[in-house]
Amino acid sequence: MKILLKDLLEKIENEDYIQDLETEKYSALTKAKVRAISKNLVKQVLAAMKNDSLAHVQLDITGQRPASFILETNVG
């Protein structure tokens, strides 16, 4: 992705990028649910890359074993 620094900063300030936050309780997770959520998040990142867009997608797991999984695109 090629973008001018001023345009990049403007997109970040205006939150003009693909964003998604999924939150699930640890006790409610199943392999199928994790697979479906992960597939959706990866799909969104791939769509952003295809359209020369930025993306920030995240899965937050709450409860007994909290964790966050984040996928982001950046300029290269």
Backbone bond lengths (Angstrom), bond angles and torsions (degrees), N, CA, C in turn:
res aa  C-N    CA-C-N  psi(-1)  N-CA   C-N-CA  omega(-1)  CA-C   N-CA-C  phi
1 M - - - 1.451 - - 1.520 107.94 -
2 K 1.298 116.00 126.01 1.460 120.63 176.08 1.522 108.03 -108.08
3 I 1.330 115.12 130.86 1.452 120.57 -178.45 1.525 108.13 -156.00
4 L 1.299 115.95 144.90 1.456 120.07 176.11 1.517 109.51 -72.75
5 L 1.321 116.14 147.32 1.461 120.89 -177.88 1.524 111.66 -57.28
6 K 1.317 117.93 -42.14 1.474 120.39 -179.71 1.527 110.65 -64.05
7 D 1.340 117.31 -36.78 1.468 120.41 178.09 1.528 110.72 -69.55
8 L 1.330 115.99 -38.25 1.459 120.27 177.57 1.523 110.80 -62.27
9 L 1.309 116.66 -47.87 1.462 120.60 179.61 1.525 111.35 -62.18
10 E 1.319 116.40 -38.23 1.470 120.69 178.63 1.532 110.61 -64.16
11 K 1.328 116.44 -43.63 1.470 120.12 179.03 1.534 110.69 -61.84
12 I 1.323 116.06 -41.96 1.461 119.77 -179.66 1.525 110.57 -66.84
13 E 1.327 117.06 -44.54 1.474 120.70 178.71 1.516 111.88 -59.59
14 N 1.339 115.98 -42.57 1.460 121.36 -176.92 1.530 112.85 -86.75
15 E 1.330 115.84 2.66 1.464 121.68 -176.36 1.524 111.01 51.40
16 D 1.327 114.79 44.18 1.460 123.05 -179.28 1.531 108.97 -93.33
17 Y 1.319 115.59 68.39 1.450 121.37 178.33 1.522 107.94 -159.15
18 I 1.312 115.68 166.36 1.455 120.32 -179.59 1.521 108.93 -71.32
19 Q 1.327 115.58 127.04 1.457 121.46 179.85 1.521 109.35 -132.22
20 D 1.302 115.70 140.72 1.460 119.48 173.36 1.522 107.84 -153.80
21 L 1.302 115.92 136.84 1.454 122.18 176.47 1.517 108.11 -129.78
22 E 1.310 115.65 117.62 1.460 121.88 175.76 1.523 106.90 -106.67
23 T 1.316 117.31 134.08 1.461 121.68 176.92 1.520 108.26 -125.17
24 E 1.321 114.83 127.63 1.459 120.48 -179.66 1.523 109.06 -134.38
25 K 1.321 115.58 147.63 1.464 120.58 174.33 1.531 108.77 -80.23
26 Y 1.307 115.63 139.33 1.465 120.90 179.28 1.530 110.74 -54.64
27 S 1.315 116.35 -42.29 1.469 120.73 -176.86 1.531 112.84 -67.30
28 A 1.325 117.66 -19.12 1.459 120.81 -177.97 1.531 113.19 -97.71
29 L 1.325 116.89 -1.79 1.461 120.07 -176.97 1.520 112.20 -78.24
30 T 1.311 113.57 139.53 1.462 122.06 171.10 1.520 106.76 -128.56
31 K 1.318 116.93 164.33 1.471 119.60 177.25 1.519 110.70 -58.32
32 A 1.317 115.87 -41.80 1.467 120.22 -178.79 1.531 111.21 -63.62
33 K 1.329 116.60 -40.91 1.462 120.48 -179.56 1.534 110.79 -67.03
34 V 1.330 116.77 -44.01 1.468 120.90 178.13 1.525 110.19 -62.05
35 R 1.312 116.60 -42.48 1.465 121.41 179.25 1.530 110.47 -62.11
36 A 1.314 117.66 -45.64 1.467 121.62 -178.92 1.531 111.39 -64.65
37 I 1.320 117.05 -44.85 1.470 120.55 179.45 1.521 110.04 -64.15
38 S 1.339 116.74 -46.12 1.463 120.92 -179.49 1.520 111.32 -60.85
39 K 1.312 115.82 -42.99 1.466 120.47 179.42 1.522 110.77 -60.56
40 N 1.320 116.47 -42.06 1.461 121.28 179.08 1.530 111.30 -64.79
41 L 1.319 117.53 -43.39 1.459 120.66 -179.36 1.524 111.42 -65.79
42 V 1.322 117.19 -42.45 1.470 121.21 177.91 1.529 109.82 -63.78
43 K 1.319 116.30 -40.45 1.471 121.35 178.96 1.535 110.80 -59.02
44 Q 1.325 116.71 -41.12 1.456 120.88 179.41 1.535 111.69 -67.07
45 V 1.323 116.83 -40.01 1.466 120.21 178.23 1.525 110.28 -66.01
46 L 1.319 117.54 -42.16 1.460 120.58 177.56 1.527 111.47 -62.62
47 A 1.319 116.96 -39.57 1.468 120.60 177.05 1.524 110.42 -63.29
48 A 1.319 117.15 -40.74 1.468 120.49 177.99 1.519 110.79 -62.32
49 M 1.324 116.38 -44.44 1.464 120.20 -179.93 1.522 110.95 -63.92
50 K 1.314 116.50 -40.63 1.464 121.57 179.79 1.532 111.09 -62.58
51 N 1.334 116.29 -34.22 1.462 121.24 -176.76 1.527 112.95 -101.31
52 D 1.336 117.31 18.04 1.468 121.94 -179.53 1.521 111.89 50.72
53 S 1.305 115.48 47.50 1.456 121.58 179.87 1.525 109.32 -119.18
54 L 1.304 115.50 164.03 1.449 121.39 174.09 1.522 108.59 -89.85
55 A 1.330 115.92 157.20 1.470 119.76 178.07 1.518 109.96 -147.55
56 H 1.321 114.79 148.81 1.468 123.27 172.53 1.523 105.86 -144.23
57 V 1.326 115.90 107.73 1.463 120.47 179.00 1.522 107.92 -123.58
58 Q 1.327 115.54 147.44 1.461 118.94 -170.19 1.520 111.00 -148.95
59 L 1.321 115.27 141.93 1.464 122.62 171.03 1.513 107.02 -117.17
60 D 1.317 116.56 117.90 1.463 122.39 175.62 1.519 108.51 -104.96
61 I 1.316 115.08 127.51 1.459 121.09 176.71 1.520 106.87 -107.37
62 T 1.320 115.15 124.78 1.464 120.96 -178.42 1.526 109.56 -109.37
63 G 1.295 115.79 166.63 1.451 119.88 175.86 1.510 112.94 107.98
64 Q 1.320 115.20 -142.53 1.462 122.72 -172.87 1.527 113.19 -59.51
65 R 1.303 117.92 -40.52 1.470 122.52 -179.11 1.524 109.31 -127.40
66 P 1.318 117.72 78.35 1.469 120.29 -177.07 1.526 112.14 -67.68
67 A 1.324 115.02 145.15 1.462 121.61 177.77 1.520 108.62 -160.56
68 S 1.322 115.58 157.75 1.466 121.61 174.76 1.515 108.59 -129.51
69 F 1.326 115.71 135.87 1.456 122.62 175.99 1.523 106.65 -121.24
70 I 1.333 116.12 123.15 1.462 121.35 -173.68 1.522 109.88 -126.12
71 L 1.337 115.89 134.53 1.449 122.53 171.31 1.516 107.94 -119.01
72 E 1.328 116.44 132.10 1.466 120.51 -179.90 1.518 109.25 -137.86
73 T 1.301 114.78 150.04 1.460 119.39 169.14 1.519 107.45 -103.10
74 N 1.289 114.35 160.55 1.459 120.62 179.17 1.515 107.29 -149.14
75 V 1.285 116.67 174.00 1.461 120.59 177.14 1.519 108.10 -86.13
76 G 1.303 115.41 150.16 1.454 118.70 -177.45 1.491 112.71 -128.63
